Amino acid sequence: MNTSDYNVFEQLPTVEEFCSLRKQAGWGDTDAYLAELSLANTLYCVCIRQSSQLLAMGRVIGDGAMYFLSSRHYRGYALSRPRFGERRND
């Protein structure tokens, strides 16, 4: 995949997108209420999209850990590098 095929947005996904991406990543079904709570506790988030389709997301969560989630179909494309590489020293 060429990096011009996708765009990085500093935004949260919708609850529905988050649940869907978790399922696509092989993490199973996620309760919508739990997903909403998780997203509400996000300190920083990026969504990687092709057109409007969510391909991957990364977020910094309240415990200070970094969390990156990608659909199985887009693993290996280094989608997290452009944005999180810039944030390492912030």
Secondary structure in CASP SS format (residue, H / E / C, confidence):
PFRMAT SS
TARGET T0000
AUTHOR 0000-0000-0000
METHOD secondary structure of the structure
MODEL  1
M C 1.00
N C 1.00
T H 1.00
S H 1.00
D H 1.00
Y C 1.00
N E 1.00
V E 1.00
F E 1.00
E C 1.00
Q C 1.00
L C 1.00
P C 1.00
T C 1.00
V H 1.00
E H 1.00
E H 1.00
F H 1.00
C H 1.00
S H 1.00
L H 1.00
R H 1.00
K H 1.00
Q H 1.00
A C 1.00
G C 1.00
W C 1.00
G C 1.00
D C 1.00
T C 1.00
D C 1.00
A H 1.00
Y H 1.00
L H 1.00
A H 1.00
E H 1.00
L H 1.00
S H 1.00
L H 1.00
A H 1.00
N C 1.00
T E 1.00
L E 1.00
Y E 1.00
C E 1.00
V E 1.00
C E 1.00
I E 1.00
R E 1.00
Q E 1.00
S C 1.00
S C 1.00
Q E 1.00
L E 1.00
L E 1.00
A E 1.00
M E 1.00
G E 1.00
R E 1.00
V E 1.00
I E 1.00
G C 1.00
D C 1.00
G C 1.00
A C 1.00
M E 1.00
Y E 1.00
F E 1.00
L E 1.00
S E 1.00
S C 1.00
R H 1.00
H H 1.00
Y H 1.00
R C 1.00
G C 1.00
Y C 1.00
A C 1.00
L C 1.00
S C 1.00
R H 1.00
P H 1.00
R H 1.00
F H 1.00
G H 1.00
E H 1.00
R H 1.00
R C 1.00
N C 1.00
D C 1.00
END
